[in-house]
Structures are given as structure tokens and as C-alpha cells.
Amino acid sequence: MQLVIEHALAISSCEAFEAVFFDEPFNVALGEALQLGRVLMRLERTTDRVVRVVAYEPRRDNASPAEARGRSRRGFVEELDWDLRTHCGTWRTVPNAFADRVRSAGTIDVSMRGAEVVRVVRGELVVKLFGFGGRVEKLIAAEMARSYARSATFMREWMTRAARA
């Protein structure tokens, strides 16, 4: 399944977007807002590139013992390799469960459109589960769309608060 998720943000430049997108306090607050436990596993920055690997665990009130140890079936690791010159990155996620049967990967591009930064997430989801893989792909795609929409709203609010400060 192919997916495309696009959001426009009132941010002055791609560099300003990246400054927020790779800001740890922003990302910690975003994880809280999205109710995702978040562990930064790796962050490498050079003048041209950012490589970030983060483990995420959706928070649930009635966590199983496995979830309490940070290995829920819904958890995943996100790997992002971002080119600061082109304002583009490649991503992939590795789920805690069924990693051999679920694959999601793609790109994130930011560019200027008028006075706004437009973030476009493109991806491919492949779920190999006999009889219902397509349904699972649709569920994952819908959750990704909701999560990116919520993150765009959060980033807008974050930027508004920062401008007032």
C-alpha cells in the first residue's frame, strides 16, 4: 500500500522547520502529546546530515507485563536519515512484533510553498499476513495519517508559543 501525507506549516524556512523537527525538547513534548513513550537510541549530527533512531511505545492504561517492560506488540523503532542540504529524509520503522512480516519505509520532504513549509511523507506499507494483510495495512496507514496530523497541529502550537515567548 502506498501512502502520501501532506501538511502545510506556517514556518519561515525549511531550516526553521528542521531546527524544531530535530529539537529534543520539542520531540519529548510531542511524544507526550501523542501518548508515546519515546527513547532516543541514536542521534548523529554533521553539517550535512542527521541520523536519528527512536524507540516508541504507545501508552496504555491496562498494559500487559510485556508492555510494562517496554516491548509491546504495538511498539516500534523509527530510523531516519535526513539530508540537511536537500531537506529530505528516508525513514523506516521496525515493529516490535512481526518484524519479518510488516515493512514500512519511505521519505519525508519539506519545501517552501509561498510563505509556508510543506511536509510530504511518502511511504510504502507491506503486511504479509495471510487473509488480512491488506486490512492491517489500512489500519497502519490510518494511524500514521492521524499521528502526522496531530504532530502538525502540535508543531503549529509549539511555534505559536515560541513566537510569543
Backbone as a chain_set.jsonl record, in Angstrom:
{"seq": "MQLVIEHALAISSCEAFEAVFFDEPFNVALGEALQLGRVLMRLERTTDRVVRVVAYEPRRDNASPAEARGRSRRGFVEELDWDLRTHCGTWRTVPNAFADRVRSAGTIDVSMRGAEVVRVVRGELVVKLFGFGGRVEKLIAAEMARSYARSATFMREWMTRAARA", "coords": {"N": [[0.844, -1.17, 0.0], [0.604, 2.166, -0.86], [1.28, 5.378, 0.529], [0.576, 8.841, 1.017], [1.122, 11.692, 2.811], [0.402, 14.942, 3.613], [1.192, 18.147, 4.925], [0.817, 21.613, 5.516], [2.737, 24.146, 7.01], [3.004, 27.077, 8.901], [5.795, 28.22, 8.776], [8.896, 29.853, 8.531], [11.053, 28.917, 6.954], [12.729, 26.061, 5.481], [14.922, 25.354, 6.977], [14.246, 26.42, 9.47], [12.087, 24.768, 10.071], [13.496, 22.32, 10.314], [15.09, 22.919, 12.512], [13.265, 22.847, 14.604], [12.142, 20.286, 14.238], [14.263, 18.566, 14.816], [14.819, 19.176, 17.419], [15.334, 18.229, 20.67], [13.818, 18.842, 23.15], [11.364, 19.621, 21.943], [10.652, 17.194, 20.652], [10.404, 15.421, 22.818], [8.216, 16.597, 24.136], [6.335, 16.35, 22.081], [6.114, 13.543, 21.93], [4.909, 13.088, 24.425], [2.462, 14.445, 23.974], [1.378, 12.878, 21.954], [1.012, 10.589, 23.316], [3.039, 8.667, 23.412], [5.537, 6.623, 24.548], [8.947, 7.379, 24.493], [12.196, 6.733, 23.448], [15.272, 7.913, 22.826], [17.552, 6.446, 20.84], [19.742, 6.749, 19.218], [21.544, 9.497, 17.949], [22.994, 11.282, 15.528], [24.748, 13.987, 14.325], [25.88, 15.909, 11.614], [27.339, 18.475, 9.558], [25.888, 18.207, 7.235], [23.98, 16.207, 7.583], [21.541, 14.36, 9.49], [21.141, 11.65, 11.559], [18.811, 9.697, 13.09], [17.559, 7.522, 15.549], [14.822, 6.172, 17.083], [12.994, 4.638, 19.673], [9.639, 3.789, 20.105], [6.793, 3.508, 22.198], [3.463, 2.95, 22.413], [1.353, 4.379, 24.85], [-0.619, 2.775, 27.274], [-3.337, 2.292, 29.504], [-4.012, -0.194, 30.587], [-1.705, -1.973, 30.585], [0.03, -4.864, 29.477], [2.219, -7.342, 31.018], [4.46, -7.549, 29.256], [4.293, -5.118, 27.898], [4.72, -3.407, 30.001], [7.405, -3.748, 30.373], [8.378, -2.439, 28.208], [8.163, -3.556, 25.646], [5.938, -3.729, 23.891], [3.523, -5.115, 21.644], [2.657, -3.218, 19.92], [4.661, -1.398, 19.809], [7.516, 0.239, 18.241], [10.501, 0.848, 16.292], [11.839, 3.737, 14.95], [13.738, 4.716, 12.226], [15.609, 7.31, 10.901], [17.134, 9.044, 8.301], [18.402, 11.993, 7.503], [18.902, 14.514, 5.107], [20.366, 17.512, 5.297], [20.954, 19.386, 3.348], [19.242, 18.975, 1.167], [16.833, 18.901, 2.402], [15.401, 16.58, 2.854], [14.484, 13.286, 3.838], [15.028, 9.786, 4.497], [13.077, 7.171, 5.802], [12.332, 4.426, 7.959], [10.394, 2.0, 9.673], [10.577, -0.36, 12.29], [8.757, -2.841, 13.553], [7.977, -4.035, 16.893], [6.707, -6.489, 17.009], [6.198, -9.12, 14.696], [8.185, -8.365, 12.835], [9.304, -9.555, 10.638], [7.218, -9.721, 8.922], [5.996, -7.309, 8.551], [6.505, -4.313, 6.924], [7.515, -1.005, 6.671], [8.377, 1.92, 5.049], [9.895, 4.895, 3.696], [9.908, 8.288, 2.505], [10.511, 11.644, 3.681], [9.857, 14.88, 2.819], [10.563, 18.333, 2.875], [9.552, 21.512, 1.781], [9.361, 24.851, 0.48], [6.312, 26.51, 0.004], [4.993, 29.187, -1.132], [4.564, 31.188, 1.651], [4.795, 29.159, 3.44], [5.998, 26.111, 4.935], [5.929, 22.991, 3.496], [5.315, 19.762, 4.411], [5.852, 16.591, 3.213], [5.077, 13.313, 3.457], [5.922, 10.274, 2.232], [5.265, 6.866, 1.671], [5.597, 3.28, 1.818], [3.693, 0.556, 2.724], [3.831, -2.746, 3.699], [2.278, -5.631, 4.547], [2.463, -8.873, 5.42], [0.36, -11.012, 6.075], [-1.488, -13.75, 5.991], [-4.595, -13.619, 4.474], [-5.514, -11.314, 5.826], [-3.736, -9.192, 5.557], [-3.972, -6.872, 3.953], [-6.008, -5.457, 5.269], [-4.735, -4.88, 7.685], [-2.686, -3.237, 6.743], [-4.226, -1.011, 5.951], [-5.168, -0.171, 8.476], [-2.748, 0.533, 9.75], [-1.892, 2.583, 8.015], [-3.946, 4.46, 8.393], [-3.564, 5.071, 11.104], [-1.0, 6.183, 10.97], [-1.562, 8.465, 9.393], [-3.268, 9.875, 11.147], [-1.482, 10.307, 13.277], [0.558, 11.893, 12.078], [-0.993, 14.119, 11.381], [-1.742, 15.021, 13.931], [0.814, 15.598, 14.89], [1.517, 17.712, 13.204], [-0.353, 19.659, 13.992], [0.483, 19.949, 16.654], [3.087, 20.949, 16.225], [2.499, 23.403, 15.014], [1.219, 24.705, 17.188], [3.342, 24.705, 19.024], [5.192, 26.346, 17.704], [3.745, 28.731, 17.674], [3.582, 29.294, 20.435], [6.339, 29.605, 20.914], [6.889, 31.861, 19.394], [5.544, 33.801, 20.821], [6.954, 33.913, 23.154]], "CA": [[0.0, 0.0, 0.0], [1.314, 3.438, -0.931], [0.617, 6.45, 1.247], [1.11, 10.195, 0.913], [0.552, 12.53, 3.87], [0.946, 16.283, 3.397], [0.736, 19.22, 5.809], [1.465, 22.915, 5.376], [3.016, 24.736, 8.312], [3.409, 28.485, 8.812], [7.172, 28.303, 9.252], [9.549, 30.754, 7.58], [12.033, 28.273, 6.068], [12.984, 24.635, 5.719], [15.891, 25.285, 8.077], [13.498, 26.663, 10.712], [11.37, 23.521, 10.318], [14.457, 21.328, 10.786], [15.535, 23.293, 13.854], [12.248, 22.336, 15.529], [11.975, 18.852, 13.997], [15.353, 17.84, 15.454], [14.997, 19.71, 18.761], [14.926, 17.191, 21.624], [12.67, 19.222, 23.977], [10.153, 19.534, 21.115], [10.305, 15.801, 20.419], [9.924, 14.852, 24.079], [6.862, 17.129, 24.331], [5.481, 15.738, 21.062], [5.85, 12.179, 22.384], [3.901, 13.185, 25.485], [1.19, 14.835, 23.383], [0.871, 11.745, 21.18], [0.938, 9.47, 24.25], [4.018, 7.674, 23.009], [6.804, 6.558, 25.242], [9.961, 7.673, 23.478], [13.575, 6.581, 23.896], [16.232, 8.25, 21.783], [18.569, 5.398, 20.85], [20.927, 7.224, 18.499], [21.423, 10.782, 17.271], [24.268, 11.711, 14.959], [24.598, 15.21, 13.525], [27.019, 16.51, 10.933], [26.874, 19.703, 8.901], [25.013, 17.874, 6.106], [23.097, 15.069, 7.79], [21.114, 13.946, 10.828], [20.651, 10.271, 11.645], [18.131, 9.565, 14.383], [16.862, 6.259, 15.772], [13.991, 6.349, 18.273], [12.049, 3.572, 20.01], [8.35, 4.311, 20.557], [5.854, 2.591, 22.832], [2.187, 3.584, 22.729], [0.972, 4.249, 26.266], [-1.948, 2.212, 27.534], [-3.599, 2.169, 30.931], [-4.065, -1.596, 31.003], [-0.547, -2.579, 29.94], [0.387, -6.239, 29.812], [3.588, -7.395, 31.56], [5.427, -7.251, 28.186], [4.237, -3.684, 27.651], [5.331, -2.731, 31.143], [8.857, -3.836, 30.173], [8.757, -1.662, 27.036], [8.214, -4.364, 24.418], [4.569, -4.005, 23.475], [3.354, -5.524, 20.245], [2.399, -2.014, 19.128], [5.853, -0.56, 19.805], [8.324, 0.173, 17.021], [11.696, 1.683, 16.21], [11.865, 4.552, 13.735], [15.073, 5.108, 11.779], [15.513, 8.428, 9.978], [18.395, 9.567, 7.776], [17.956, 13.278, 6.962], [19.888, 15.317, 4.385], [20.09, 18.921, 5.594], [21.111, 20.19, 2.135], [18.07, 18.818, 0.302], [15.648, 18.944, 3.266], [14.705, 15.315, 2.612], [14.975, 12.171, 4.621], [14.453, 8.462, 4.298], [12.686, 6.59, 7.071], [11.734, 3.102, 8.028], [10.037, 1.585, 11.02], [10.73, -1.789, 12.572], [7.84, -3.125, 14.661], [8.408, -4.999, 17.911], [6.105, -7.779, 16.685], [6.051, -9.454, 13.274], [9.125, -7.575, 12.031], [9.559, -10.266, 9.383], [6.008, -9.694, 8.1], [5.499, -5.933, 8.415], [7.555, -3.401, 6.473], [7.083, 0.352, 6.315], [9.533, 2.762, 4.755], [9.564, 5.936, 2.737], [10.642, 9.546, 2.524], [9.886, 12.883, 4.153], [10.42, 16.041, 2.126], [9.999, 19.637, 3.206], [9.859, 22.534, 0.787], [8.587, 26.082, 0.635], [5.196, 26.793, -0.905], [4.61, 30.51, -0.676], [5.148, 31.531, 2.953], [4.67, 28.005, 4.322], [6.752, 24.89, 4.702], [5.058, 21.847, 3.247], [5.934, 18.468, 4.735], [5.212, 15.494, 2.487], [5.537, 11.986, 3.864], [5.558, 9.218, 1.284], [5.693, 5.594, 2.204], [5.022, 2.024, 1.367], [3.406, -0.386, 3.8], [3.624, -4.117, 3.24], [1.979, -6.538, 5.654], [2.3, -10.229, 4.902], [-0.411, -11.851, 6.995], [-2.427, -14.432, 5.107], [-6.018, -13.38, 4.625], [-5.917, -9.992, 6.309], [-2.637, -8.231, 5.465], [-4.477, -5.612, 3.404], [-6.742, -4.746, 6.332], [-3.75, -4.362, 8.641], [-2.058, -2.104, 6.061], [-5.143, 0.13, 6.049], [-5.169, 0.291, 9.865], [-1.473, 1.214, 9.997], [-1.901, 3.827, 7.238], [-4.855, 5.399, 9.063], [-2.906, 5.517, 12.335], [0.076, 7.089, 10.573], [-2.168, 9.731, 8.968], [-3.714, 10.566, 12.368], [-0.305, 10.718, 14.039], [1.193, 13.028, 11.395], [-1.89, 15.279, 11.514], [-1.595, 15.51, 15.302], [2.14, 16.197, 15.037], [1.481, 19.018, 12.519], [-1.073, 20.563, 14.891], [1.353, 20.212, 17.788], [4.183, 21.81, 15.783], [1.923, 24.753, 14.85], [1.027, 25.266, 18.528], [4.68, 24.899, 19.585], [5.767, 27.516, 17.045], [2.982, 29.897, 18.141], [4.057, 29.583, 21.8], [7.73, 30.09, 20.833], [6.862, 33.233, 18.851], [5.059, 34.691, 21.876], [7.913, 33.939, 24.271]], "C": [[0.892, 1.237, 0.0], [0.553, 4.479, -0.11], [1.348, 7.766, 1.013], [0.367, 11.031, 1.941], [1.214, 13.895, 3.746], [0.326, 17.276, 4.379], [1.52, 20.484, 5.522], [1.586, 23.536, 6.76], [3.514, 26.163, 8.109], [4.769, 28.655, 9.477], [7.963, 28.994, 8.151], [10.517, 30.088, 6.612], [12.149, 26.793, 6.402], [13.954, 24.457, 6.874], [15.215, 25.513, 9.426], [12.678, 25.425, 11.085], [12.321, 22.487, 10.932], [14.95, 21.64, 12.199], [14.55, 22.778, 14.9], [12.168, 20.813, 15.44], [13.055, 18.02, 14.685], [15.682, 18.367, 16.846], [14.479, 18.682, 19.77], [13.792, 17.631, 22.549], [11.343, 19.199, 23.203], [9.719, 18.078, 20.965], [9.829, 15.093, 21.674], [8.486, 15.309, 24.331], [5.886, 16.532, 23.32], [5.147, 14.306, 21.448], [4.802, 12.153, 23.481], [2.519, 13.486, 24.897], [0.551, 13.681, 22.6], [0.702, 10.488, 22.022], [1.811, 8.301, 23.792], [5.213, 7.741, 23.948], [7.886, 6.671, 24.184], [11.342, 7.542, 24.089], [14.473, 6.872, 22.7], [17.377, 7.249, 21.873], [19.872, 5.872, 20.199], [20.615, 8.551, 17.834], [22.815, 11.206, 16.833], [24.0, 12.925, 14.078], [25.936, 15.572, 12.899], [26.499, 17.783, 10.286], [25.865, 19.412, 7.801], [23.904, 16.886, 6.422], [22.747, 14.9, 9.27], [20.611, 12.511, 10.715], [20.08, 10.112, 13.047], [17.406, 8.227, 14.422], [16.141, 6.388, 17.109], [13.086, 5.13, 18.44], [10.799, 4.212, 20.591], [7.511, 3.186, 21.137], [4.553, 3.334, 23.089], [1.827, 3.348, 24.189], [-0.448, 3.724, 26.357], [-2.116, 2.065, 29.03], [-3.534, 0.722, 31.413], [-2.937, -2.378, 30.314], [-0.328, -4.014, 30.41], [1.789, -6.23, 30.424], [4.652, -7.08, 30.504], [5.459, -5.751, 27.903], [4.881, -2.902, 28.784], [6.857, -2.756, 31.041], [9.3, -3.093, 28.917], [8.867, -2.459, 25.749], [6.799, -4.711, 23.97], [4.548, -4.41, 22.009], [3.138, -4.313, 19.358], [3.607, -1.089, 19.074], [6.648, -0.739, 18.512], [9.552, 1.061, 17.172], [11.627, 2.427, 14.887], [13.302, 4.964, 13.449], [14.905, 6.192, 10.727], [16.906, 8.893, 9.594], [18.031, 10.813, 6.973], [19.107, 14.036, 6.315], [19.533, 16.788, 4.572], [20.233, 19.823, 4.366], [19.855, 20.151, 1.27], [16.757, 18.893, 1.066], [14.757, 17.719, 3.045], [15.307, 14.237, 3.49], [14.34, 10.872, 4.195], [14.177, 7.882, 5.676], [12.269, 5.139, 6.872], [11.388, 2.828, 9.473], [10.19, 0.075, 11.111], [9.829, -2.081, 13.767], [8.435, -4.124, 15.644], [7.894, -6.403, 17.596], [6.01, -7.936, 15.17], [6.97, -8.642, 12.362], [9.44, -8.251, 10.704], [8.369, -10.211, 8.433], [5.457, -8.287, 7.854], [6.669, -5.034, 8.033], [6.922, -2.059, 6.141], [8.329, 1.21, 6.164], [9.109, 3.82, 3.749], [10.457, 7.146, 2.871], [9.819, 10.63, 3.193], [10.62, 14.007, 3.432], [9.776, 17.295, 2.684], [10.464, 20.639, 2.155], [8.983, 23.751, 1.06], [7.493, 26.128, -0.421], [4.623, 28.124, -0.429], [5.33, 30.806, 0.628], [5.105, 30.362, 3.932], [5.66, 26.908, 3.942], [5.736, 23.774, 4.525], [5.863, 20.576, 3.518], [5.143, 17.386, 4.003], [5.88, 14.188, 2.908], [5.016, 11.001, 2.824], [6.053, 7.902, 1.862], [5.03, 4.421, 1.53], [4.871, 1.131, 2.586], [3.164, -1.753, 3.178], [3.427, -4.985, 4.48], [1.666, -7.899, 5.055], [1.67, -11.099, 5.972], [-1.536, -12.47, 6.179], [-3.871, -14.097, 5.46], [-6.414, -12.002, 5.113], [-4.79, -8.966, 6.312], [-3.086, -6.877, 4.947], [-5.236, -4.787, 4.432], [-5.783, -4.132, 7.345], [-3.015, -3.167, 8.024], [-2.928, -0.854, 6.169], [-5.186, 0.694, 7.463], [-3.889, 1.061, 10.184], [-1.442, 2.555, 9.269], [-2.798, 4.872, 7.903], [-4.225, 5.932, 10.345], [-1.764, 6.47, 12.02], [-0.48, 8.454, 10.165], [-2.634, 10.537, 10.182], [-2.523, 11.113, 13.141], [0.389, 11.914, 13.388], [0.318, 14.273, 11.453], [-1.767, 15.874, 12.915], [-0.23, 16.158, 15.511], [2.205, 17.557, 14.34], [0.768, 20.045, 13.39], [-0.198, 20.939, 16.077], [2.49, 21.158, 17.399], [3.69, 23.239, 15.581], [1.769, 25.436, 16.209], [2.365, 25.581, 19.185], [5.299, 26.175, 19.012], [5.057, 28.8, 17.483], [3.428, 30.279, 19.536], [5.476, 30.147, 21.772], [7.778, 31.53, 20.321], [6.41, 34.237, 19.913], [6.076, 34.88, 22.976], [9.018, 34.964, 24.069]], "O": [[1.834, 1.326, 0.788], [-0.677, 4.459, -0.063], [2.566, 7.801, 0.837], [-0.863, 11.078, 1.947], [2.44, 13.999, 3.772], [-0.878, 17.259, 4.635], [2.732, 20.443, 5.312], [0.666, 23.464, 7.574], [4.349, 26.419, 7.242], [4.875, 29.165, 10.593], [7.727, 28.748, 6.968], [10.782, 30.639, 5.543], [11.721, 26.34, 7.464], [13.825, 23.519, 7.661], [15.569, 24.872, 10.415], [12.578, 25.071, 12.259], [11.997, 21.858, 11.939], [15.198, 20.729, 12.988], [14.96, 22.323, 15.968], [12.131, 20.131, 16.464], [12.794, 16.889, 15.095], [16.732, 18.031, 17.395], [13.306, 18.309, 19.725], [12.855, 16.855, 22.733], [10.315, 18.801, 23.75], [8.54, 17.765, 21.134], [8.938, 14.246, 21.603], [7.633, 14.501, 24.697], [4.74, 16.241, 23.66], [3.997, 13.891, 21.305], [3.911, 11.303, 23.477], [1.528, 12.861, 25.274], [-0.671, 13.533, 22.589], [0.299, 9.443, 21.511], [1.399, 7.141, 23.784], [5.823, 8.797, 24.117], [7.751, 6.115, 23.093], [11.637, 8.153, 25.116], [14.437, 6.165, 21.693], [18.092, 7.21, 22.875], [20.962, 5.447, 20.583], [19.557, 8.718, 17.228], [23.695, 11.456, 17.657], [23.138, 12.894, 13.199], [26.978, 15.548, 13.553], [25.33, 18.128, 10.456], [25.061, 20.28, 7.463], [22.977, 16.73, 5.627], [23.524, 15.237, 10.163], [19.762, 12.202, 9.879], [20.755, 10.353, 14.048], [16.73, 7.842, 13.468], [16.757, 6.675, 18.136], [12.489, 4.651, 17.476], [10.884, 5.075, 21.465], [7.516, 2.062, 20.635], [4.529, 4.259, 23.901], [1.981, 2.239, 24.7], [-1.346, 4.154, 25.634], [-1.163, 1.754, 29.745], [-3.059, 0.449, 32.516], [-3.187, -3.32, 29.562], [-0.484, -4.328, 31.59], [2.479, -5.213, 30.356], [5.642, -6.416, 30.811], [6.529, -5.179, 27.692], [5.509, -1.867, 28.56], [7.526, -1.869, 31.572], [10.485, -3.112, 28.586], [9.603, -2.063, 24.845], [6.503, -5.875, 23.698], [5.453, -4.078, 21.242], [3.41, -4.373, 18.159], [3.578, -0.088, 18.359], [6.482, -1.723, 17.791], [9.625, 1.908, 18.063], [11.388, 1.831, 13.837], [13.994, 5.492, 14.319], [14.15, 6.021, 9.77], [17.758, 9.109, 10.456], [17.431, 10.718, 5.902], [20.172, 14.18, 6.916], [18.514, 17.254, 4.062], [19.68, 20.923, 4.352], [19.451, 21.169, 0.706], [15.687, 18.943, 0.46], [13.53, 17.813, 3.049], [16.487, 14.277, 3.836], [13.258, 10.851, 3.61], [14.956, 8.082, 6.609], [11.91, 4.706, 5.777], [12.017, 3.362, 10.387], [9.965, -0.657, 10.147], [10.105, -1.622, 14.875], [9.279, -4.946, 15.286], [8.568, -7.392, 17.882], [5.765, -6.963, 14.456], [6.585, -8.275, 11.252], [9.806, -7.577, 9.742], [8.484, -10.605, 7.272], [4.553, -8.105, 7.038], [7.688, -4.994, 8.722], [5.925, -1.986, 5.424], [9.209, 1.225, 7.024], [8.108, 3.672, 3.047], [11.609, 7.048, 3.294], [8.592, 10.549, 3.264], [11.85, 14.069, 3.438], [8.572, 17.316, 2.938], [11.609, 20.613, 1.706], [7.99, 23.672, 1.783], [7.725, 25.823, -1.591], [3.872, 28.181, 0.544], [6.553, 30.693, 0.711], [5.351, 30.545, 5.124], [6.093, 26.798, 2.795], [4.801, 23.638, 5.313], [6.927, 20.35, 2.942], [3.926, 17.279, 4.153], [7.083, 13.996, 2.733], [3.813, 10.915, 2.577], [7.124, 7.836, 2.466], [4.056, 4.55, 0.788], [5.8, 0.971, 3.377], [2.38, -1.888, 2.238], [4.298, -5.06, 5.348], [0.721, -8.051, 4.281], [2.359, -11.829, 6.685], [-2.44, -11.764, 5.73], [-4.306, -14.272, 6.599], [-7.531, -11.554, 4.852], [-4.887, -7.959, 7.012], [-2.636, -5.843, 5.441], [-5.12, -3.562, 4.463], [-5.987, -3.009, 7.806], [-2.749, -2.186, 8.718], [-2.425, 0.235, 6.447], [-5.236, 1.911, 7.637], [-3.938, 2.117, 10.815], [-1.013, 3.558, 9.84], [-2.436, 6.047, 7.965], [-4.34, 7.121, 10.642], [-1.574, 7.462, 12.725], [0.07, 9.486, 10.549], [-2.42, 11.748, 10.24], [-2.551, 12.251, 13.607], [0.77, 12.854, 14.085], [0.841, 15.382, 11.563], [-1.697, 17.093, 13.069], [-0.12, 17.155, 16.225], [2.876, 18.464, 14.83], [1.231, 21.179, 13.515], [-0.139, 22.106, 16.465], [2.822, 22.069, 18.158], [4.387, 24.189, 15.939], [2.139, 26.599, 16.371], [2.505, 26.616, 19.835], [5.862, 26.984, 19.75], [5.698, 29.838, 17.644], [3.637, 31.46, 19.812], [5.787, 31.07, 22.526], [8.609, 32.323, 20.763], [6.843, 35.389, 19.905], [6.066, 35.902, 23.662], [9.895, 35.101, 24.922]]}, "num_chains": 1, "name": "protein.A"}
